[in-house]
Amino acid sequence: MHVLITGGAGFIGSHLAAHHLAAGDQVYVVDNLSTGTLANLEAFRGHPAFRFTEADILHWSGLGQAVAWADRIYHMAAVVGVKKVLEDPVAVIATNMTGTERILRAIHSGGWNPEVIIASTSEVYGFNEKNAFAETDHIVLPSAGRLRWTYAVTKLADEFLAFSYARKYGLHVVVVRLFNTIGPNQVGHYGMVVPSFVRQAVRNEPLTVYGDGEQTRSFCDVRDTVVALDRLAGCPEAWGEVVNVGNDQEISIRGLAELIVQRARSNSSLEFISYADAYGEEFEDVTHRRPQLNKLKALTGFTPEWTLPDTLDDLIERARAKNLRVA
Ligand code: UDP
């Protein structure tokens, strides 16, 4: 199979590339290296079935050809991370919306009908107070323009673009709402909590818990995520559908910090930082976020294999090795 991955030098994209190379597929990655890195591709850059182009999805002249070559496309190119979104909402809108429309139009013009995954996010559920989100739930967003929600709104627009192209032109598109993905190569610079806490713990520095730490998240190992995405793309019943992808094990951020300190046998303390200090006054955090996974299971039979402690042990070991190399 020919697999095209936009944003393929990013954290999830590079795991998708590794997954498909291991399965014997041809993999073509395009990435503008804004948040993705060549280091993420290091393990397989010389692989004969692997190809990489540095280009921005908004201007890439090779898009039409690449799309016509592909049997499977993962559209992962996006501006992500709360900090990045607050810094540059204009770039978020351009990349996340114009980029997605461009790729869908190119697929339609290509005349070939590849399987397509469009990456959306659990952020689209917004302030919904339910304790576990199902795909049919309402979306609750503040109506006054808070920039923090730019990411959610652009991804929601992407979802509707995808459904429109699926309905009008019969494209084989699956929209996936990803819930807090974690794993090797994820970095903390853009606000992601697990890599930040792990790094702090192995250095015996305080773990920076934002707010009171009672907010909860459900973390899914990326090595599970890529299996779910692979199965969904190849599942005709999923085409034209939106599906939650994640793990429903839930933990508070304070609980996560304590667990990481314990697993790392670290001397770190917890440092509580107000949201205003962490992100600026405008920030509104989501208090609970857990996926309902019935739809994913019904369509693909998928259940995650990695438990949170197993992933954390793996990440702690990797961070320790890196720390030793840097020191
Ligand atoms: N968070 C934290 N300390 C950090 C980074 C994040 O306490 O150093 C919190 C953040 O406020 C949120 C949770 O951890 O409540 C998850 O944050 P992340 O940015 O990883 O994902 P998202 O907010 O998109 O769920």
Residues whose N, C-alpha, C, O or C-beta is under 5 A from the ligand:
A	BS01	UDP	V82 G191 M192 V193 V194 S196 T208 V209 Y210 Q215 I253 D285
